[in-house]
Amino acid sequence: MTAMSAQAAPKQATPKTVLVTGATGYIGGRLVPRLLEAGHTVKVLVRSPDKIAGVPWRDKVEVVQSSLDDGDALREALAGVDVLYYLVHSMAAGAGFEAKEKAMAGTAADAAAAAGVSRIVYLGGLHPQGVELSTHMRSREAVGKVFLDSPVDAIVFQAGVVIGSGSASFEMIRHLSETLPLMPAPSWVRNRIEAIAVRDVLYYLVAAAALQGPINRTFDIGCRQVLTY
């Protein structure tokens, strides 16, 4: 796993047909218009189309109403698709969480292979090697491995804290820093992290569609500065 340089990423060459899952989320909702700007034909798979009814790009994409649990519907949605963007992360907890995330990824990988998709692009979490990971980080690593072990070429980006206006975690921190001159902080604020700007994450995601394959590997992406949270 090595860092991928933004300056070295290739420019978009040939327009493709892509399917974006997680288009109602923070990253997915910002990725779709950039894919359209790059000349791609974009499909989005959402559970509730009403959630994207007011976005500016709604009439420029094909909307498929389904869930990632439905393998048959996913295969149908992936017909003619070159690149699948898998940007779904459940924040659920409790027994069975990791197994469900892994099973959903397996369903997506099988559907992509059956539909002849050329590449899966996944955004996971940046993490050190040889340490015990949290439940969510462990799950994200497992999902990435599912895609890397599938027959479809995969690019798995691993990012730390994503900094950008509109992100729930970023807005929370900004609000606290603006309103509280002093506050007790939990021990995890001393955790060492490598943040990345949301615009750089989007750049890498768009560029992934243009990389000449096969690739099938992880890329650690960040700012090259390790700071405390």
N, C-alpha and C positions, 0 to 999 in steps of 0.2 A: 504494500500500500504506500503510494507516494503522492505528494501533493500535485495537483494539476494547476499549471500556470494559466491565469486568465489571458495573458498576452499570447500564449502559445496555442490557445484553442482555435480550431479551424473555423472559417466563416461558412455560413450555409451555402451549399452548392445546388442541390436538387430538391425542389419542393416535395414533401412527403405527405401522406395521410397519417395522422396521429390520433390516438385516443387518450384523453386525459381523465384519470380517475382522481377524485379529490378536488374537483374544480370549484366546489363551494368553500374550500379551505383557504387559509392565508396564502400559501405558496401557489396552489393550483389556480386560484382566481386571478393571480397576477401573471402566471405563466401563459395562460390562454391567449391574451392579446399580443404577447410577444411572439408566440408561435404564428399567429395570424400575420403579424408584421414581417416575419421571416418568409412568408409565402406558403406556409403549410395549410393543408385542408384539415380542419380540426373537428373531432367529435368529442363530446364530453359524456361521461356516464355518471348519473346522479340518482340518488334515491328520490329526492323531492325537487322537481324542476322549478317549483315556485321560488326556491331559494336563489335562483339566478335570473328571475324574471326581470329585475331592474338593472342588470349589468349592461354596460354599453355594447358588449360583444355578443349578446344573446342571439341576435338574428344572423350572426355570421358563422355560427357553428351548428352542427347537427347534435341534438340532444337525445340521449338514450336513457330512458327511465328504467333502472334496474339496480340490483345490488351485486356485490362481488361474491355473494354466496350462490348465485344462480349461474352455474357453469354453462348451461345451454344458451342463456341470454347473452352471456359474455362472449361466447364463441361467435354468436350472430353479430354482436356489436363490433367484433374485431375483424370481420370479413373485409378484406381490402386494406387493412391497416398495416402500415410499415413499422410504426413505433408506438409502444404502449408506455405511457407515463403512469407509474404506480406511486401515487402521492397520498395514500390513505394510511392514517395512523389512528387507531382507536385509543382513547384515554380511559378505557374501562379498567376495572381492577377486579380482583377476586379470583377464585378458582376457575381454571380453564381459559384465562385471558391469553396466555402465550400460545396455547394449543389452537385457539380460534384464529389468532393472527396468522399463525403458520399455515393453518388449513386454508384460509382465504388466499394467501399468497400462492399456495399450491394449486388452487383452483384457477387463479389468474395465469399462472405459468403453463398449466395444461391447456387452457383455452387458447393462449397465445401460440403455443406450439401447433395445436390443431388447426388454427386459422392461418398459419404460415407467416406470423409476425416476424420481422427481421430483428427487432431489438426491444428489450425491456429496459426502461430507465427508472431507477428507484432512488429516493432520497432517504438515507438512513442517518444514524447518529455517529459522530466522531467519538472514539473511545480509545483508551490505552490498552495495550495487550497485557495479558497475564494478571489482571485484577478482577475482583468480583464486581460484576455489573448489576445495576438496578434492574428491576423487572422489565421496565419499558425499554431500557437500552439493550438488555439481553434479547428481548423480543425483536427489536429492530435489526439486530445482528443476525438473528435466525431467519428473518424474512429475506434479508439480503442474500444469505446463503442458499435459500430456496431458489432464488432467481439465478444465481451463479451456477447452481447444479442442474438447472433445467436445460433442455435442448436449445433454447432460444438465447442468442447472444445478449448479455446483460452488462449494463454500466451501473454500478452501485456507488453513488456519491455518499460520503460520510461527512456530515457537517456538525459543528458545535452549535452554540447559541446564535440564532439568526437575528441580526439587528436591523430593524426597519419600522418606520411609522405604521401603526395599525396592528402590529403584532401584539397579542394579548399580554405576553410576558414582558415585552419591552415597554408597553404603555403603563403597566403596573409599576415597573421600576421607576419610570419617569415621573409618574404621579407621586410616588412615595418620596422621591428625592426633591420634588418641588414643594411638597407640603409639610414634610417633617424635618426639622433641623437636626434631630437626634432620635435614634430609635435602636432598640436592642435587635441584634441580628442573629440568625441561626448559624451554626458552625459551617453549613455548606457554602456560605458566601466566601469562604476561604478556598473553595475548590479551584483548582487551576483549569482554565478553559481557553480555547482558541475560538474567538467569535468570528463571524463573517457577515458582511452586509447583504441584505436581501437581494439587492441588484446584482451582486456577484453570483449568488446562488442561481438566480434566473438566467444569467449569462451562461453558466455551465450547463444548465438543463437544456436550454435551446441549442447550444453547441453540440450536445450529445447526439442529436439527430443527424449531424453532418459527419461525425467521425467515421472514417473508413474502417470496416470490421474485417475479421472478428476482433472484439475487444475482450469481453467477458472478464472483468476485473473490477476492483474497488479503486476509488480515488478519494483520498482525504483532501477536503477543501477547507480553507480558512484564511486568516489574515497574516499568518506567520509571526504573530505576537501572542505569546502565552501569558495571560493575566489571571488575576483572581476574579471570581464572579462578582 
